[in-house]
């Protein structure tokens, strides 16, 4: 440490290069980690044992067929067929174009929905003119002194619907075709009164935890597809695996980008150590004269290089975490730290010091004691 302090500004500049490189790796990898956590949150409410079924044609699926297939399938637990469209909705004093979803009573359990006021749709509501409103949808339709909630009347497609419940905030769900916060839920059984499709345009199917999801995808695709209305079935587990692979590739690219800065810092470390060797020739010769072996001298300079780089790596970790926190202020993410990345940042920095400090250390060990003491 005393030798490194003696180098003054040269040590600081070399340290700065390592700090910037290490901070770049830590910040970029942490942001990628946070993005992955945010993406996984969208699966948390529905779980990973869910299939998402979407009709890709102009036709629709038979809700009764979907429910019958699930009842007959030992690998399945629950089905929630649904249909969605965008319609003009009129409240007492305001109107808005919103997503209207025809759903069954199973949607509450399937998507983990709850209400802040009133109740969810029930089986007895199958052909009733009732509705449940999402948080944002209710806000869009509310006016001062005329808040939309249980008991309010909505006009949808020329029909009057009584609001029986208001949903609690619902996070984004990848497996759901409905953004519940911005939607109005009505019973599916008679949704054809206001919907253009007489049937279901999608469905969510919950499987047992030990079910073969790949086989279930194949099975339901074949059972529900028709020439007029082919269906696309996706399972949450495959989507999560694909997402993790993409994040791993992105992480590799980010590490490569950060490593470029770290390599520049390594060159700075090598430059400082070479200058140190030149300025400490007499010290090296004296150490060799009193018994230090070339290996001892090599190790001495190598340790100095590693300490310099490791110190830059630790400071880079702190700076990288700070940059990550700063980035979350401008991104819709919650701050988190991947401690594995912190270890990686400091470890890579120490490795850079080891690699780039090796040549100066070898050069120091080859200095002849007589020439060094003589000042040649």
C-alpha positions as CSV (number, residue, x, y, z in Angstrom):
1,X,0.0,0.0,0.0
2,X,2.9,2.4,0.8
3,X,4.4,1.6,-2.6
4,X,1.1,2.3,-4.4
5,X,0.7,5.6,-2.5
6,X,4.2,6.6,-3.5
7,X,3.1,6.4,-7.1
8,X,0.7,9.3,-6.5
9,X,-1.4,10.4,-9.5
10,X,-0.3,7.4,-11.6
11,X,-1.9,5.0,-9.1
12,X,-5.0,7.1,-9.0
13,X,-5.4,7.2,-12.8
14,X,-4.9,3.5,-13.0
15,X,-7.3,3.0,-10.2
16,X,-9.9,5.2,-12.0
17,X,-9.7,3.0,-15.2
18,X,-10.4,-0.1,-13.2
19,X,-13.2,1.6,-11.2
20,X,-15.0,2.7,-14.4
21,X,-14.7,-0.7,-16.0
22,X,-15.9,-2.6,-12.9
23,X,-18.7,-0.1,-12.3
24,X,-19.9,-0.5,-15.9
25,X,-20.1,-4.3,-15.5
26,X,-21.9,-4.1,-12.1
27,X,-24.4,-1.5,-13.2
28,X,-25.2,-3.1,-16.6
29,X,-25.6,-6.6,-15.0
30,X,-27.6,-5.3,-12.1
31,X,-30.0,-3.5,-14.4
32,X,-30.4,-6.7,-16.5
33,X,-31.1,-8.6,-13.2
34,X,-33.7,-6.1,-12.1
35,X,-35.4,-6.2,-15.6
36,X,-35.6,-10.0,-15.2
37,X,-37.1,-9.8,-11.7
38,X,-39.7,-7.3,-13.1
39,X,-40.5,-9.7,-15.9
40,X,-40.9,-12.6,-13.5
41,X,-43.3,-10.6,-11.4
42,X,-45.9,-10.8,-14.2
43,X,-46.0,-14.5,-13.7
44,X,-46.3,-14.3,-9.9
45,X,-50.1,-13.7,-9.6
46,X,-51.2,-16.4,-12.1
47,X,-48.4,-18.9,-11.4
48,X,-46.3,-20.9,-13.8
49,X,-48.8,-23.8,-14.3
50,X,-51.0,-21.8,-16.7
51,X,-51.7,-22.1,-20.4
52,X,-52.8,-19.1,-22.4
53,X,-55.1,-19.9,-25.4
54,X,-55.6,-17.3,-28.1
55,X,-57.8,-17.6,-31.2
56,X,-55.8,-16.3,-34.2
57,X,-58.6,-16.4,-36.8
58,X,-61.8,-14.5,-37.3
59,X,-63.8,-17.2,-35.5
60,X,-64.1,-18.0,-31.9
61,X,-64.0,-21.0,-29.6
62,X,-66.8,-22.7,-27.8
63,X,-66.6,-21.9,-24.0
64,X,-68.5,-25.1,-23.2
65,X,-65.9,-27.2,-25.2
66,X,-63.0,-25.6,-23.3
67,X,-64.6,-26.3,-19.9
68,X,-65.5,-29.9,-20.9
69,X,-61.9,-30.6,-22.1
70,X,-60.5,-29.3,-18.8
71,X,-63.0,-31.4,-16.8
72,X,-61.9,-34.5,-18.8
73,X,-58.2,-33.8,-18.6
74,X,-56.6,-35.3,-15.4
75,X,-53.6,-32.8,-15.9
76,X,-55.9,-29.7,-15.7
77,X,-57.5,-28.0,-12.8
78,X,-59.5,-25.0,-14.0
79,X,-60.5,-23.2,-17.1
80,X,-61.5,-19.5,-17.6
81,X,-62.7,-18.9,-21.2
82,X,-63.1,-15.2,-22.1
83,X,-63.6,-12.8,-24.9
84,X,-62.5,-9.2,-25.3
85,X,-63.3,-6.2,-27.4
86,X,-63.0,-2.4,-27.2
87,X,-66.3,-0.6,-26.8
88,X,-67.6,2.8,-25.8
89,X,-68.8,2.9,-22.2
90,X,-70.9,5.6,-20.8
91,X,-71.2,6.4,-17.1
92,X,-73.4,9.1,-15.5
93,X,-71.4,12.1,-16.7
94,X,-68.4,10.7,-18.6
95,X,-67.7,8.2,-21.4
96,X,-64.6,6.4,-22.6
97,X,-63.5,3.7,-25.0
98,X,-62.5,0.8,-22.8
99,X,-61.7,-2.9,-23.0
100,X,-64.8,-5.0,-22.2
101,X,-64.1,-8.6,-21.3
102,X,-66.7,-11.3,-21.2
103,X,-65.6,-13.7,-18.4
104,X,-66.8,-16.5,-16.3
105,X,-66.8,-16.6,-12.5
106,X,-63.5,-18.7,-12.6
107,X,-61.5,-15.6,-13.7
108,X,-61.2,-14.4,-10.1
109,X,-59.4,-17.5,-8.9
110,X,-57.5,-18.0,-12.2
111,X,-56.0,-14.4,-12.3
112,X,-55.9,-13.9,-8.5
113,X,-58.4,-11.0,-8.6
114,X,-59.9,-9.3,-5.6
115,X,-62.2,-6.3,-5.0
116,X,-61.8,-3.2,-3.0
117,X,-65.5,-2.6,-3.1
118,X,-68.4,-4.9,-3.8
119,X,-67.9,-8.4,-5.1
120,X,-66.6,-10.4,-8.1
121,X,-68.9,-12.0,-10.7
122,X,-70.6,-15.2,-9.7
123,X,-72.2,-18.2,-11.5
124,X,-75.6,-16.8,-10.8
125,X,-74.7,-13.7,-12.8
126,X,-74.3,-15.7,-16.1
127,X,-76.9,-13.7,-18.0
128,X,-77.3,-10.7,-15.8
129,X,-76.6,-7.1,-16.6
130,X,-73.9,-6.7,-14.1
131,X,-70.2,-5.6,-14.3
132,X,-67.0,-5.4,-12.4
133,X,-64.7,-2.4,-13.1
134,X,-60.9,-2.2,-13.0
135,X,-59.2,0.5,-11.1
136,X,-58.1,2.6,-14.1
137,X,-61.4,2.1,-15.9
138,X,-63.3,3.3,-12.9
139,X,-61.1,6.4,-12.7
140,X,-61.6,7.1,-16.4
141,X,-65.4,7.0,-16.0
142,X,-65.6,8.8,-12.7
143,X,-66.4,12.5,-12.4
144,X,-66.3,14.9,-9.4
145,X,-69.2,13.8,-7.1
146,X,-70.0,10.9,-9.4
147,X,-67.5,8.2,-8.6
148,X,-68.0,4.9,-10.5
149,X,-68.4,2.0,-8.0
150,X,-70.9,-0.6,-6.8
151,X,-74.4,0.6,-7.6
152,X,-73.3,2.8,-10.6
153,X,-75.0,2.3,-14.0
154,X,-72.9,1.9,-17.1
155,X,-74.2,1.8,-20.7
156,X,-72.4,-0.6,-22.9
157,X,-73.5,-1.2,-26.5
158,X,-77.0,0.1,-25.8
159,X,-77.5,-2.0,-22.7
160,X,-77.4,-0.9,-19.0
161,X,-75.1,-2.7,-16.7
162,X,-75.0,-2.3,-12.9
163,X,-71.6,-2.2,-11.3
164,X,-71.4,-4.8,-8.5
165,X,-67.6,-4.6,-7.7
166,X,-64.4,-2.6,-8.2
167,X,-61.2,-4.5,-8.6
168,X,-58.1,-4.0,-6.5
169,X,-55.0,-2.9,-8.6
170,X,-53.8,-5.8,-10.7
171,X,-50.2,-6.0,-11.9
172,X,-49.4,-6.8,-15.6
173,X,-49.9,-10.5,-16.3
174,X,-48.1,-12.0,-19.3
175,X,-50.5,-15.0,-19.4
176,X,-53.6,-13.0,-19.4
177,X,-55.0,-11.4,-22.6
178,X,-56.8,-8.8,-20.4
179,X,-55.2,-5.9,-18.6
180,X,-57.7,-6.0,-15.8
181,X,-56.9,-2.5,-14.4
182,X,-58.2,-0.9,-17.6
183,X,-61.1,-3.4,-18.3
184,X,-64.7,-3.8,-17.5
185,X,-65.7,-7.4,-16.8
186,X,-69.2,-8.7,-17.7
187,X,-70.7,-12.3,-17.7
188,X,-69.5,-14.3,-20.7
189,X,-72.8,-16.3,-21.1
190,X,-74.7,-13.4,-22.7
191,X,-71.7,-11.2,-23.7
192,X,-72.9,-11.6,-27.3
193,X,-75.4,-8.9,-26.7
194,X,-72.6,-6.3,-26.9
195,X,-69.7,-8.4,-28.3
196,X,-69.0,-9.0,-32.0
197,X,-68.0,-12.7,-31.3
198,X,-70.4,-15.3,-30.2
199,X,-68.0,-17.4,-28.2
200,X,-64.6,-17.1,-26.6
201,X,-61.6,-15.5,-28.2
202,X,-59.2,-16.7,-25.5
203,X,-58.9,-18.8,-22.4
204,X,-56.6,-19.4,-19.4
205,X,-56.2,-23.0,-18.3
206,X,-54.5,-24.0,-15.0
207,X,-52.6,-27.3,-14.9
208,X,-51.5,-29.4,-12.0
209,X,-48.0,-28.7,-10.8
210,X,-46.7,-32.0,-12.0
211,X,-48.4,-31.8,-15.5
212,X,-46.4,-32.1,-18.7
213,X,-46.9,-28.6,-20.0
214,X,-45.4,-29.3,-23.5
215,X,-47.8,-32.2,-24.0
216,X,-50.7,-30.1,-22.8
217,X,-49.9,-27.4,-25.3
218,X,-50.0,-29.9,-28.1
219,X,-53.2,-31.5,-26.8
220,X,-55.2,-28.3,-26.5
221,X,-53.9,-26.8,-29.8
222,X,-55.2,-29.9,-31.6
223,X,-58.5,-30.0,-29.7
224,X,-59.4,-26.4,-30.0
225,X,-58.1,-25.4,-33.5
226,X,-60.4,-25.3,-36.5
227,X,-59.7,-24.3,-40.1
228,X,-61.7,-21.1,-39.5
229,X,-60.1,-20.3,-36.1
230,X,-56.7,-21.8,-35.4
231,X,-55.5,-21.3,-31.9
232,X,-52.1,-20.5,-30.3
233,X,-51.4,-22.1,-26.9
234,X,-48.5,-20.9,-24.8
235,X,-47.3,-22.2,-21.4
236,X,-45.7,-20.0,-18.7
237,X,-42.8,-22.3,-18.1
238,X,-41.6,-22.2,-21.7
239,X,-41.9,-18.5,-21.8
240,X,-39.9,-18.1,-18.6
241,X,-37.2,-20.4,-19.9
242,X,-37.0,-18.4,-23.2
243,X,-36.9,-15.1,-21.2
244,X,-34.0,-16.4,-19.0
245,X,-32.0,-17.4,-22.1
246,X,-32.5,-14.0,-23.6
247,X,-31.5,-12.3,-20.4
248,X,-28.4,-14.6,-20.2
249,X,-27.4,-13.6,-23.8
250,X,-28.0,-9.9,-22.9
251,X,-26.0,-10.3,-19.8
252,X,-23.1,-11.7,-21.8
253,X,-23.2,-8.8,-24.2
254,X,-23.3,-6.3,-21.3
255,X,-20.3,-8.0,-19.6
256,X,-18.4,-7.8,-22.9
257,X,-19.1,-4.1,-23.2
258,X,-18.1,-3.4,-19.6
259,X,-14.9,-5.6,-20.0
260,X,-13.6,-3.2,-22.7
261,X,-13.4,-0.4,-20.1
262,X,-11.9,-2.8,-17.6
263,X,-9.2,-3.8,-20.1
264,X,-8.3,-0.2,-20.6
265,X,-8.0,0.0,-16.8
266,X,-5.7,-3.1,-16.9
267,X,-3.4,-1.3,-19.4
268,X,-3.2,1.5,-16.9
269,X,-2.3,-0.9,-14.1
270,X,0.5,-2.4,-16.3
271,X,1.8,1.1,-17.1
272,X,2.0,2.0,-13.4
273,X,3.7,-1.2,-12.5
274,X,6.3,-0.8,-15.3
275,X,7.1,2.7,-14.1
276,X,7.3,1.4,-10.6
277,X,9.9,-1.2,-11.7
278,X,12.0,1.4,-13.4
279,X,12.0,3.7,-10.4
280,X,12.7,0.9,-7.8
281,X,15.6,-0.8,-9.6
282,X,18.0,-0.1,-6.6
283,X,15.4,-1.5,-4.2
284,X,15.0,-4.6,-6.3
285,X,18.8,-5.0,-6.5
286,X,19.2,-4.6,-2.7
287,X,16.4,-7.2,-2.1
288,X,18.1,-9.6,-4.5
289,X,21.5,-9.0,-2.9
290,X,20.3,-9.9,0.6
291,X,18.6,-13.1,-0.5
292,X,15.3,-12.4,-2.3
293,X,14.7,-14.9,-5.1
294,X,13.3,-13.9,-8.5
295,X,10.1,-15.6,-7.4
296,X,9.9,-13.3,-4.3
297,X,10.4,-10.2,-6.4
298,X,7.8,-11.4,-8.9
299,X,5.3,-12.1,-6.2
300,X,5.9,-8.7,-4.6
301,X,5.0,-6.7,-7.7
302,X,2.2,-9.1,-8.6
303,X,0.6,-8.5,-5.3
304,X,0.8,-4.8,-5.7
305,X,-0.9,-5.0,-9.1
306,X,-3.7,-7.2,-7.8
307,X,-4.2,-5.0,-4.7
308,X,-4.5,-1.9,-7.0
309,X,-7.0,-3.6,-9.3
310,X,-8.9,-5.2,-6.5
311,X,-9.3,-1.8,-4.8
312,X,-10.6,-0.4,-8.1
313,X,-13.0,-3.3,-8.3
314,X,-14.4,-2.7,-4.9
315,X,-14.9,1.0,-5.5
316,X,-16.4,0.1,-8.9
317,X,-18.9,-2.2,-7.1
318,X,-20.0,0.8,-4.9
319,X,-20.2,3.1,-7.9
320,X,-22.0,0.4,-10.0
321,X,-24.7,0.0,-7.3
322,X,-25.1,3.8,-7.1
323,X,-25.6,4.0,-10.9
324,X,-28.1,1.1,-10.7
325,X,-30.1,3.0,-8.1
326,X,-29.9,6.2,-10.2
327,X,-31.2,4.3,-13.2
328,X,-34.2,2.9,-11.3
329,X,-35.3,6.5,-10.6
330,X,-36.0,6.9,-14.3
331,X,-37.2,3.3,-15.1
332,X,-40.4,1.6,-13.9
333,X,-38.3,-0.9,-11.8
334,X,-37.8,-1.5,-8.2
335,X,-34.2,-1.2,-7.0
336,X,-32.4,-4.6,-6.2
337,X,-28.9,-5.8,-6.0
338,X,-27.5,-9.0,-7.4
339,X,-24.7,-9.9,-5.0
340,X,-23.3,-12.4,-7.4
341,X,-22.6,-9.6,-9.8
342,X,-20.8,-7.6,-7.0
343,X,-18.5,-10.6,-6.5
344,X,-18.0,-10.9,-10.2
345,X,-17.1,-7.2,-10.6
346,X,-14.4,-7.4,-7.9
347,X,-13.2,-10.8,-9.1
348,X,-12.8,-9.8,-12.7
349,X,-11.0,-6.6,-11.6
350,X,-8.5,-8.7,-9.5
351,X,-8.0,-11.0,-12.5
352,X,-7.2,-8.1,-14.7
353,X,-4.7,-6.9,-12.2
354,X,-3.1,-10.4,-12.1
355,X,-2.9,-10.6,-15.9
356,X,-1.7,-7.1,-16.6
357,X,0.6,-7.1,-13.6
358,X,2.4,-10.3,-14.7
359,X,4.6,-8.8,-17.3
360,X,6.0,-6.0,-15.0
361,X,6.5,-8.5,-12.3
362,X,8.5,-10.8,-14.6
363,X,10.5,-7.8,-15.8
364,X,11.4,-6.9,-12.2
365,X,12.5,-10.5,-11.4
366,X,14.9,-10.5,-14.4
367,X,16.8,-7.4,-13.3
368,X,20.4,-8.3,-12.3
369,X,21.3,-7.2,-8.8
370,X,24.8,-5.9,-9.8
371,X,23.4,-3.7,-12.6
372,X,20.5,-2.5,-10.4
373,X,22.8,-1.4,-7.5
374,X,25.2,0.2,-9.9
375,X,22.3,2.2,-11.5
376,X,22.6,0.7,-15.0
